[in-house]
Every structure is written in C-alpha cells, then in structure tokens.
Amino acid sequence: MVTLFVVGVMAAIAALYALQRERYGLRFVVTLASLMAFVGVALSGLLAYTEDFLIPVVGLLLATAGLIVLGIVTIAAKVVPWWVGVALIAGSPPFVYLWVFPWLLGVPWVLVGLAIFRAAGARLPEQPSRVR
C-alpha cells in the first residue's frame, strides 16, 4: 500500500511540474522544487525496504522542503487553484504526522490529482468536428 501511495505522489509531482514548467518567472524554482520533492518522496519510500536509516530520513527532509516550496510556487503560478498548493503542503511529511485520522492521508493528494486532471483537460485542444 505504501508503494502505491509513493508512486501516486511521484506521478502527481511530475504532472504538476509538466503543467507549471512554462511559467517563465518561476521556471528554475518549479524545476528545483519538483526535483527535490520527487527524489525525496522516492527515497522516503525506501523506508520499508531498507535497514539503513539515513536514506529515508534524507528523503523525508528533501520531500518536506520540496513539497512546501512546490506548494508555495503552485499558489503563486496560478495554473491550478490556490487550494492545490495548500493540499501539497498538507500532504508533506511533517503535516502527515499531525493527521488525527491516518486513513485521511490520501485526501490532499486526491485533491491535487483532481485539480491536475481538470487543468490538463482544460488545456487540451478541441478536435474539429467530422460531421459532413
């Protein structure tokens, strides 16, 4: 279950980067934050599979910094609604441990995914009608 969650979060980070990478004023920050969050989530996902404690801890720190910065940049970029940035911050590792009900952990990421699908769908070009 943890692996599926980690893969889903990594997919959401990659999709959010793809949506926001065209914002010229924020390009470097978006790239750096997305890379930090992506690598951090991947490393923290190794927690269940490794005996080494340092790798997942570094991953959690990277994921935390990357997701918080990505949340702030997402709010500033205005490509998706502002609450997506808040959901990114709420889904970062330190805030996850503050959740009273752990089964609600996926709620921020479901909201992020929903907003990504809506924003990506709005950007698709319309196909011309083939009616004769």
Salt bridges, closest charged atoms under 4 A:
GLU22 OE1 - ARG123 NH2 3.24
